[in-house]
Structure formats: C-alpha cells, structure tokens
Amino acid sequence: MAWLYLVVAGLFEIGWPLGLKKGWGPDGVQVGWLLFAVFAMTISGALLMMAQRAIPMGTAYAVWTGIGAVGAFVTGVLLFGDSASAMRIASIALIVAGIVGLKLA
C-alpha cells in the first residue's frame, strides 16, 4: 500500500507546478489555479508522509520527486510546447531508470 501512496503522491506532485504555471497569466492572478496548486501540494505531501511509514525516506523522496519531474516534463511538452529534444528525453530516461532502480533495490 505504501508504494501506491507514493505513486499517487508523485502524480499530485505534477499538479502544483501546473497550478503555478497557470496561476499567473496575461490576465493576472488566476486564483483557482493557485488554489489547485496548494491542494496538489497538500495531498502530495500527506501521501508522501504516509508512504514513508514503510519506505525508507531517501527512496521515497527520490521516487516522489522523480515522478514529479518526469510528469512535469511530459506536461510541459504536451500542454505548453516545451522542447522535447533528444538530450532532454535522454535525461528524463535516466531519471526513470533511477526510479525503477530504487524500486528494485
């Protein structure tokens, strides 16, 4: 169950950079998006805390941030037209390899 908490926490970790990105636009502050970011931070942190009851802290934190980093990268590419150069994709692949390695260790 701890790994499920950790994966879901990582998915919520993607929500707060998205909320912060959308929270400030050409029309100024978008309160709904900023509240979404705070909500995502809160849920993500709470689930990380629950996961750390059974998963070592260093492993849990690295996996959590890795899921968030990969998810934010994919979100940026798909929603905001961020670059998907070969070097960036290779770098994300290394993060994924690290997450898988930590799960297997």
C-alpha positions in Angstrom: 0.0 0.0 0.0 2.9 2.3 0.7 4.1 2.2 -2.9 0.6 3.1 -4.1 0.6 6.1 -1.8 3.9 7.1 -3.1 2.9 6.8 -6.8 -0.3 8.8 -6.2 1.7 11.4 -4.2 4.1 11.7 -7.2 1.1 12.2 -9.5 -0.2 15.0 -7.3 3.4 16.4 -7.3 2.8 17.2 -11.0 -0.2 19.3 -10.1 1.5 22.1 -8.2 3.9 23.2 -10.9 1.0 23.1 -13.4 -1.1 25.2 -11.0 1.7 27.7 -10.5 2.3 27.9 -14.3 -1.4 28.5 -15.0 -1.9 30.6 -11.9 -0.3 33.7 -13.4 -1.4 34.6 -16.9 -1.8 37.6 -19.2 -4.9 38.5 -17.2 -3.0 38.4 -13.9 -3.5 36.1 -11.0 -5.8 33.1 -11.6 -6.9 32.2 -8.1 -8.4 28.9 -9.0 -5.2 27.6 -10.4 -3.2 28.8 -7.4 -5.7 27.0 -5.1 -5.3 23.9 -7.2 -1.5 24.1 -6.7 -1.9 24.4 -2.9 -4.4 21.5 -2.9 -2.0 19.4 -5.0 1.0 20.3 -2.7 -1.1 19.3 0.4 -2.3 16.0 -0.9 1.1 15.1 -2.3 2.9 15.9 0.9 0.3 14.0 3.0 0.6 10.9 0.8 4.4 11.1 0.9 4.3 11.2 4.7 2.1 8.1 4.7 4.4 6.2 2.2 7.4 7.0 4.4 6.0 4.8 7.2 7.1 1.7 5.2 9.5 3.0 2.6 12.9 4.5 3.5 12.9 8.3 3.5 15.6 8.7 0.8 14.0 6.2 -1.5 10.5 7.7 -1.1 11.7 11.2 -1.6 13.8 10.3 -4.7 10.9 8.4 -6.3 8.4 11.1 -5.4 10.5 13.9 -6.9 11.3 11.7 -9.9 7.7 11.1 -10.7 7.0 14.8 -10.3 9.9 15.8 -12.5 9.1 13.3 -15.3 5.4 14.3 -15.1 6.1 18.0 -15.2 8.4 17.4 -18.2 5.7 15.5 -20.1 3.1 18.0 -19.1 5.3 20.9 -20.3 5.9 19.2 -23.6 2.2 18.2 -24.2 0.5 21.4 -22.9 3.0 24.2 -23.2 5.1 23.2 -26.2 8.3 22.8 -24.2 11.2 21.3 -26.1 11.4 17.6 -26.5 14.9 17.4 -27.8 16.8 14.1 -27.8 19.1 15.3 -24.9 16.1 16.3 -22.7 14.4 12.9 -23.4 17.6 11.0 -22.6 17.9 12.9 -19.4 14.3 12.1 -18.4 15.0 8.4 -19.3 17.9 8.5 -16.8 15.5 9.8 -14.1 13.1 7.0 -14.9 15.9 4.4 -14.8 16.8 5.8 -11.3 13.2 5.4 -10.1 13.0 1.9 -11.4 16.4 1.1 -9.8 15.2 2.4 -6.4 12.0 0.3 -6.6 14.0 -2.8 -7.4 16.7 -2.2 -4.8 
